[in-house]
Amino acid sequence: MERILIVVDMQKDFIDGALGTKEAEAIVQPVIDKIAATPKANVYATQDTHRANYLDTQEGENLPVPHCIKGTPGWALEPRIAAMIPPDHVVEKPSFGSVALAERIAAIAAGRDIEIELVGLCTDICVVSNALMLKAFLPEVPIAVDARCCAGVTPESHAAALQTMAACQVKILQ
């Protein structure tokens, strides 16, 4: 079985920018190590992507902290991570989960025996959203999340998201 690694939103604004945390900073090297141990052709990434009108969106009304505005330094993937991922394997997403990513991975799964592993930020928002979307698209494909390579908005919400994913048959790697 071939492992597909999905690196979720390892962007400046989530690491040490507008919404950064010390927990997010702490996972950068483990994520780099995980990517380095995976064939480049099997690594995909998401990139949270908002427009200048972010504060006028539903998300912006609920989280009034402009972040990941396309073209700004905060929108960029962490440079060492960006260098390790083929540019055509980066999926921009305007929301928490990505239908485009799920469709792309489903197309891969149609021709290969795969398992999926997710790492990245934020466990309690975008990691959980993408893990459950992939589970819905591919209910028979094994899906795992490496808890050591994820961080949430808070340590408590990180733990709660891991519990939620485990309840939905996503394997949690510790």
C-alpha positions as CSV (number, residue, x, y, z in Angstrom):
1,M,0.0,0.0,0.0
2,E,1.3,3.4,-1.0
3,R,1.2,6.3,1.5
4,I,0.0,9.7,0.3
5,L,1.0,12.5,2.7
6,I,-1.1,15.6,2.9
7,V,0.5,18.7,4.5
8,V,-2.3,21.0,5.7
9,D,-1.8,24.8,5.7
10,M,1.8,25.0,6.9
11,Q,1.8,28.7,6.2
12,K,3.5,31.7,7.9
13,D,0.3,33.1,9.3
14,F,-0.5,29.8,11.1
15,I,3.1,29.2,12.3
16,D,4.4,32.5,13.6
17,G,2.2,35.1,11.9
18,A,-1.3,36.4,12.6
19,L,-2.6,33.2,14.1
20,G,0.7,31.5,15.0
21,T,1.4,29.6,18.2
22,K,4.4,28.1,19.9
23,E,2.8,24.7,19.3
24,A,2.7,25.4,15.6
25,E,6.3,26.5,15.6
26,A,7.2,23.3,17.4
27,I,5.9,21.0,14.6
28,V,7.7,22.6,11.7
29,Q,10.8,20.4,11.9
30,P,8.8,17.2,12.5
31,V,6.7,18.0,9.4
32,I,9.8,18.6,7.4
33,D,11.2,15.2,8.5
34,K,7.9,13.5,7.6
35,I,8.0,15.1,4.1
36,A,11.6,14.1,3.6
37,A,10.7,10.5,4.4
38,T,8.0,10.4,1.7
39,P,8.5,10.1,-2.0
40,K,8.1,13.6,-3.5
41,A,5.4,12.4,-5.9
42,N,3.3,11.3,-2.9
43,V,3.3,14.6,-1.1
44,Y,0.4,17.1,-1.4
45,A,-0.3,20.3,0.4
46,T,-3.1,22.7,1.0
47,Q,-2.8,26.4,1.2
48,D,-5.5,28.4,3.0
49,T,-6.3,31.2,0.6
50,H,-8.3,34.3,1.3
51,R,-8.9,37.5,-0.6
52,A,-8.6,41.1,0.5
53,N,-12.3,41.1,1.4
54,Y,-11.8,38.4,4.0
55,L,-13.4,40.4,6.8
56,D,-16.6,40.6,4.7
57,T,-16.9,36.8,4.5
58,Q,-18.7,34.5,6.9
59,E,-15.3,33.2,8.2
60,G,-14.1,36.7,8.6
61,E,-17.1,37.7,10.6
62,N,-16.6,34.7,12.9
63,L,-12.8,35.0,13.0
64,P,-12.0,38.7,12.5
65,V,-8.2,38.2,12.1
66,P,-7.1,38.7,8.5
67,H,-4.8,35.8,7.6
68,C,-3.5,34.0,4.6
69,I,-4.5,36.8,2.2
70,K,-3.3,35.6,-1.2
71,G,0.0,37.2,-2.2
72,T,1.0,38.4,1.3
73,P,4.0,37.0,3.2
74,G,1.6,35.3,5.7
75,W,-0.1,33.3,2.8
76,A,3.2,31.7,1.8
77,L,4.0,28.1,2.8
78,E,6.9,27.8,5.2
79,P,9.9,28.1,2.8
80,R,11.6,24.8,3.6
81,I,8.3,23.0,3.2
82,A,7.4,24.8,0.0
83,A,10.7,23.7,-1.5
84,M,9.9,20.0,-0.8
85,I,6.5,19.9,-2.4
86,P,5.9,20.0,-6.2
87,P,4.1,23.2,-7.1
88,D,1.4,21.3,-8.9
89,H,0.7,19.3,-5.7
90,V,-0.3,22.5,-3.8
91,V,-4.1,23.0,-3.6
92,E,-5.3,26.5,-2.7
93,K,-8.5,26.2,-0.6
94,P,-10.9,29.1,0.3
95,S,-12.4,27.3,3.3
96,F,-11.5,24.8,6.0
97,G,-11.8,21.7,3.8
98,S,-11.0,21.2,0.2
99,V,-13.3,19.5,-2.2
100,A,-10.7,19.9,-4.9
101,L,-8.1,18.0,-2.8
102,A,-10.6,15.2,-2.0
103,E,-11.4,14.9,-5.7
104,R,-7.8,14.8,-6.6
105,I,-6.9,12.1,-4.0
106,A,-10.0,10.1,-5.0
107,A,-8.7,10.1,-8.6
108,I,-5.4,8.8,-7.3
109,A,-7.1,6.1,-5.2
110,A,-9.1,4.9,-8.3
111,G,-5.9,3.6,-9.8
112,R,-3.7,2.7,-6.8
113,D,-3.9,1.0,-3.5
114,I,-3.3,4.0,-1.1
115,E,-3.5,5.1,2.5
116,I,-3.6,8.7,3.5
117,E,-1.8,10.5,6.3
118,L,-2.4,14.1,7.2
119,V,-0.1,16.5,9.1
120,G,-0.3,20.3,9.7
121,L,-2.4,23.1,11.0
122,C,-4.8,23.7,12.6
123,T,-5.8,20.3,14.0
124,D,-9.1,21.5,15.2
125,I,-10.1,23.4,12.0
126,C,-8.5,22.5,8.7
127,V,-6.9,19.1,9.6
128,V,-10.1,17.7,10.9
129,S,-12.2,19.2,8.1
130,N,-9.9,17.6,5.4
131,A,-9.6,14.3,7.2
132,L,-13.4,13.9,7.5
133,M,-13.9,15.1,3.9
134,L,-11.4,12.5,2.6
135,K,-13.1,9.9,4.8
136,A,-16.5,10.8,3.2
137,F,-15.0,10.7,-0.3
138,L,-13.0,7.5,0.3
139,P,-14.6,5.5,3.1
140,E,-12.5,2.4,2.5
141,V,-9.1,4.1,2.2
142,P,-7.2,4.0,5.5
143,I,-6.7,7.6,6.8
144,A,-4.4,8.6,9.6
145,V,-3.3,11.8,11.3
146,D,0.1,12.1,13.0
147,A,-0.7,14.0,16.2
148,R,3.0,14.8,16.7
149,C,3.0,16.8,13.4
150,C,-0.2,18.8,14.1
151,A,-1.1,21.7,16.3
152,G,-4.4,23.2,17.1
153,V,-5.6,26.7,18.0
154,T,-5.1,25.6,21.6
155,P,-3.7,22.3,23.1
156,E,-7.2,21.5,24.3
157,S,-8.9,22.0,20.9
158,H,-6.1,19.9,19.4
159,A,-6.9,17.1,21.7
160,A,-10.6,17.4,21.1
161,A,-10.1,17.3,17.3
162,L,-8.0,14.1,17.7
163,Q,-10.8,12.5,19.7
164,T,-13.4,13.5,17.0
165,M,-11.3,12.1,14.2
166,A,-10.7,8.9,16.1
167,A,-14.4,8.5,16.6
168,C,-14.8,8.8,12.9
169,Q,-12.3,6.0,12.2
170,V,-9.3,8.1,11.4
171,K,-6.3,6.5,13.0
172,I,-4.4,8.8,15.3
173,L,-0.6,8.3,15.3
174,Q,1.1,9.3,18.5
